[in-house]
């Protein structure tokens, strides 16, 4: 979509909506791509060994496990689409759910991972003429589901694997380093806002709104007062909507969330098996690797760069040195991983979003035209 077309579309929306639209511009792809490619180029320059690369056997074994990674990527996307269809109570077709997940993932990819794509999700679902209460329910409840997946599973993984799941060769808490403390901080922050949203949705949305608005009395938080009021209102709407939904919806929504996140990490397991032939494939070794990957994600969840671009690539090799022992292979795996799970969504979003925006704009104009015709007919009567 050309800049002129985007400006025409932006004029059709409110100022707040225009800010969200700017985050969907195709040009937003450039920054994360430049950061990511720059870091990958630096990694290849510093860590690439041609001799190690030549030792990689591009055999059927590699193709099979890379293919399995692609299958898990598709299943992960379908799991998210399933959750959206469930929480929308069938308001969207399967095709629409798949399309909206592409847009949602694109917005997350071009935003700092600490912010995510929630604002875009509100905007996108609103344009699909979903009731306000249901829109708030989908966006806020998915935050709770995603957060509670990590808050609930990480203590279980720690009970099984201990401190070794935090970083290589970490046998006791006494060996905790900066990355370990950062993991604890990130987990604590994730648990805090997850519990806050849970309290607001399922226990007392009114009290949660009072807490949010009351916090903005602090001098450095006053400028967020309007946002706090809006979030409080959304929590009240979503809480009321959730109370009217059948209880079984929570189990199915959480199961789809668990499948989506699990496949996200198991995908990397497949890539490591593909390029590390002597990697043990027994359940316990693979499960321990899965635990490390989940820990790594909590650390990158608060990256300041769009989609964690650059930050993820650097972190990958260091966190998995006991599984991927050569830096060249680690760089190859991390690059392929990001191509599958990150850059693919940047490309898909850049293709899908322009057509979606044109369709939304055409529908808005059509509704406005019908309303004008109806008003004119009533005046003639």
Secondary structure, 3 states (H helix, E strand, C coil): CCHHHHHHHHCCCCHHHHHHHHCCCCCHHHHHHHHHHHHHHHHHHHHCCHHHHHCCCCCHHHHHHHHHHHHHHHHHHHHHHHHHHHHCCCCCCHHHHHHHHHHHHHHHHCCECCCCCHHHHHHHHHHCCCCHHHHHHHHHHHHHHHHHHHHHHHHHHHHHHHHHHCCCCCCCHHHCCHHHHHHHHHHHHHHHHHHHHHHHHHHCHHHHHHHHHHHCCCHHHHHHHHHHHHHHHHHHHHHHHHHHCCCHHHHHHHHHHHHHHHHHHHHHHHHHHHHCCCCCCCHHHHHHHHHHHHHHHHHHCCCCCECCCCHHHHHHHHHCCCCCCCHHHHHHHHHHHHHHHHHHHHHHHHHHHHHHHHHHHHHHHHHHHHHHHHHHHHHHC
